[in-house]
Amino acid sequence: MRVVVIGAGLIGLASAYYLQRQGAQVTVLEREAGPGQGTSLANGALLHPSLVEPWNAPGVLGFLLRNLGRDDSPMLLRARALPSLVGWGLRFVRESNPARFARNTQRNLALARQSLAQMAILREDTGLRYQQYSRGSLSVYRDERSLASARAAAEGHGIPFVGLDRDGLVRAEPMLAEVAPYLVGGMHFGEDEGGDAHAFCNALADVLRKRGAAVEMGCAVTGFDTAGAHVHAVLASDRRFEADHVVLCAGVWSTALARRLQLRLPVRPAKGYSITIPLAAGQAPCIPVVDHQLHAAVVPLGADRLRVAGTAEFAGMDVSISPARVANLQALLRRVYPSLSAKTSAASISAWAGLRPMSVDGVPLIGGTHWENLFVNTGHGHLGWTLAAGSGQLVSDIVFGHASPVDAREYSPIRF
Ligand SMILES: Cc1cc2nc3c(=O)[nH]c(=O)nc-3n(C[C@H](O)[C@H](O)[C@H](O)COP(=O)(O)OP(=O)(O)OC[C@H]3O[C@@H](n4cnc5c(N)ncnc54)[C@H](O)[C@@H]3O)c2cc1C
C-alpha cells in the first residue's frame, strides 16, 4: 500500500512512523529543506497531559474582548485577523460552554495518555534521543484563588497531581527560592514529559529513511490529481506521487491545501512565541515550570539551554517577530528566575514565532474525509507535541481499518 504523507512536522512524521510500522510504503513530502521547520521547530518542549484543556475555556470571549490589541496580553486578538475568523470565531466561542469544554478536555486527555504510552514504545523501538526527560512538571501559582480553582479543575478532569506548598515547590525546584515569597503553592504533574521537538523530528525522519521510506525535502505540494471521490496522485514541485492513500499533516497550511479539494477544515493559526537561552554549566533548572498567571512555560532542554514559551495571538498567517512579544517573554523569565534572567545577555537569546493549528473545538481532526482515500491529521493547537504519537497511531489505524485504542469517532474531521 503506497501512502503519501504531506508535511514533515511532528504530526506528519509520527503518522509516517505508524503507517510504515503497519506495512505501508511511505513517502513524506515537505516543502522546507529539513524536517520540523514549521510549528514544530521551537515549541514549548513539553508533553503535557496536565494542559489538555482547550483554550476556548468558559469566559474566553470576555477575556479576548477585554484584551483586544493589548501587546502584553497572554491571548491577543489582532483586529486585522478578524475577517478570517468570522465564522470560525463564532464556533470557537460556542465550544466554550462548560459542557462542551469538559467533553473536549476529556477527548484530549484520552489521546494524550495514549500518546505518552506510545512515546515510550517508540523510544524503545527506535532508540531516539531528543533530550527527553520524564520528571513531570511544576505548576506554580501566585494567589490562593487561582490555585484552588486549578486544583479543582485538575481533580474534575481526573488529572493526577501532588499538591505542593511554597516549601514543597522550592524542594522540587531549588531555583524557585528567590521568588518563593510571591508564590502560594502549586502542583506537580508526574505524567508530563519534556524534550526537543525539532531534534525528535530530525531523528525520526532518519529512522524512516533507514527503514525504507522516501522523505522528500524541498518538495512543495501544489495540487492533486483526482477522479470521482478518489485522489490518484499528489502533485509537488513538478513531480507526481501516485498514492493509494494520502494523509494531510501540513499543520496550519492544511486548511489552504484542503480547500483545493473542496474540503473545509475548521483550523486557524494561533501565533505563539518562544525564546531559547544558552545556559552555562550548573545554571539549568531541574524541572519545567508552568506559571499560569503569567501564561508561560520555562523548560530546560538538557543542561545547556532553556526555553521560555507562551502567549497566543490571533494575527492571521503572519510569523514576523514582534519585539514587544519577545520582551514579554523576557519579562516572564525575570519573574520566574530573576538571577538567571539578569545573567542572560539579550544578544544570546534566539527568538522564534510559530503558528499553532487551532481547531475550532480545541481537539485535533484525525481521520477520513468525503474523499475515499484522503485522511487528515491536523488541528493540534497547543498540543501537537503532546498528542503526536497517539495521533500518528490513530490515523494509521484508520487508514488500515484497524481497531484503535481510543475512540476514533471523537476526533473525526466530519464530527462538526
Ligand atoms: C510557541 C509555541 C509553543 C508550543 N508549545 C507546545 C508544547 O509545549 N507542547 C505541545 O504539545 N505543543 C506545543 N505547541 C504546539 C505544537 O508545536 C504544534 O501543535 C505542532 O508543532 C504542530 O505540528 P504539525 O506537524 O501539525 O505542524 P508543523 O510542524 O507546522 O508541520 C507541518 C509541515 O507541513 C509543511 N507544509 C506546509 N505546506 C506544505 C506544502 N504545500 N507542501 C509540503 N509541505 C508543506 C510545513 O513546512 C511543515 O513542516 C506549541 C506551539 C507554539 C507556537
The ligand as a Tripos MOL2 file, in Angstrom:
@<TRIPOS>MOLECULE
LIG
   53    58     1     0     0
SMALL
NO_CHARGES

@<TRIPOS>ATOM
      1 C1          5.1020   28.9500   20.9680 C.3       1 LIG1
      2 C2          4.5720   27.5480   20.8710 C.ar      1 LIG1
      3 C3          4.7410   26.6880   21.9450 C.ar      1 LIG1
      4 C4          4.2240   25.3910   21.8760 C.ar      1 LIG1
      5 N1          4.4630   24.5420   22.9250 N.ar      1 LIG1
      6 C5          3.9720   23.2750   22.8820 C.ar      1 LIG1
      7 C6          4.2400   22.3830   23.9490 C.ar      1 LIG1
      8 O1          4.9690   22.6890   24.9020 O.2       1 LIG1
      9 N2          3.6580   21.1580   23.9030 N.ar      1 LIG1
     10 C7          2.8470   20.7720   22.8630 C.ar      1 LIG1
     11 O2          2.3000   19.6650   22.9220 O.2       1 LIG1
     12 N3          2.6450   21.5740   21.8010 N.ar      1 LIG1
     13 C8          3.1910   22.8220   21.7860 C.ar      1 LIG1
     14 N4          2.9700   23.6580   20.7330 N.ar      1 LIG1
     15 C9          2.1500   23.1880   19.5970 C.3       1 LIG1
     16 C10         2.9310   22.2760   18.6500 C.3       1 LIG1
     17 O3          4.2130   22.7980   18.4140 O.3       1 LIG1
     18 C11         2.1410   22.1550   17.3370 C.3       1 LIG1
     19 O4          0.8350   21.7040   17.6030 O.3       1 LIG1
     20 C12         2.8280   21.1590   16.3970 C.3       1 LIG1
     21 O5          4.1410   21.5720   16.1170 O.3       1 LIG1
     22 C13         2.0460   21.0340   15.0980 C.3       1 LIG1
     23 O6          2.7310   20.0720   14.3250 O.3       1 LIG1
     24 P1          2.3130   19.8140   12.8300 P.3       1 LIG1
     25 O7          3.1670   18.7080   12.3380 O.co2     1 LIG1
     26 O8          0.8330   19.6920   12.7370 O.co2     1 LIG1
     27 O9          2.6680   21.1810   12.0800 O.3       1 LIG1
     28 P2          4.0770   21.6950   11.5170 P.3       1 LIG1
     29 O10         5.1710   21.4130   12.4590 O.co2     1 LIG1
     30 O11         3.8750   23.1210   11.1230 O.co2     1 LIG1
     31 O12         4.3120   20.7920   10.2500 O.3       1 LIG1
     32 C14         3.6060   20.9840    9.0450 C.3       1 LIG1
     33 C15         4.6060   20.8440    7.9330 C.3       1 LIG1
     34 O13         3.9250   20.8980    6.6790 O.3       1 LIG1
     35 C16         4.7710   21.5620    5.7760 C.3       1 LIG1
     36 N5          3.9960   22.0670    4.6440 N.ar      1 LIG1
     37 C17         3.0950   23.0660    4.6480 C.ar      1 LIG1
     38 N6          2.5970   23.2420    3.4240 N.ar      1 LIG1
     39 C18         3.1820   22.3190    2.6200 C.ar      1 LIG1
     40 C19         3.0850   22.0180    1.2400 C.ar      1 LIG1
     41 N7          2.2770   22.7070    0.4010 N.pl3     1 LIG1
     42 N8          3.8460   21.0140    0.7440 N.ar      1 LIG1
     43 C20         4.6960   20.2970    1.5570 C.ar      1 LIG1
     44 N9          4.8330   20.5790    2.8710 N.ar      1 LIG1
     45 C21         4.0800   21.5650    3.3940 C.ar      1 LIG1
     46 C22         5.3750   22.6750    6.6100 C.3       1 LIG1
     47 O14         6.5570   23.2030    6.0320 O.3       1 LIG1
     48 C23         5.6090   21.9760    7.9350 C.3       1 LIG1
     49 O15         6.9100   21.4500    8.0430 O.3       1 LIG1
     50 C24         3.4880   24.9580   20.7340 C.ar      1 LIG1
     51 C25         3.3460   25.8180   19.6470 C.ar      1 LIG1
     52 C26         3.8830   27.1030   19.7020 C.ar      1 LIG1
     53 C27         3.7360   28.0090   18.5230 C.3       1 LIG1
@<TRIPOS>BOND
     1     1     2 1
     2     2     3 ar
     3     2    52 ar
     4     3     4 ar
     5     4     5 ar
     6     4    50 ar
     7     5     6 ar
     8     6     7 ar
     9     6    13 1
    10     7     8 2
    11     7     9 ar
    12     9    10 ar
    13    10    11 2
    14    10    12 ar
    15    12    13 ar
    16    13    14 ar
    17    14    15 1
    18    14    50 ar
    19    15    16 1
    20    16    17 1
    21    16    18 1
    22    18    19 1
    23    18    20 1
    24    20    21 1
    25    20    22 1
    26    22    23 1
    27    23    24 1
    28    24    25 2
    29    24    26 1
    30    24    27 1
    31    27    28 1
    32    28    29 2
    33    28    30 1
    34    28    31 1
    35    31    32 1
    36    32    33 1
    37    33    34 1
    38    33    48 1
    39    34    35 1
    40    35    36 1
    41    35    46 1
    42    36    37 ar
    43    36    45 ar
    44    37    38 ar
    45    38    39 ar
    46    39    40 ar
    47    39    45 ar
    48    40    41 1
    49    40    42 ar
    50    42    43 ar
    51    43    44 ar
    52    44    45 ar
    53    46    47 1
    54    46    48 1
    55    48    49 1
    56    50    51 ar
    57    51    52 ar
    58    52    53 1
@<TRIPOS>SUBSTRUCTURE
     1 LIG1         1 GROUP 0 **** ****
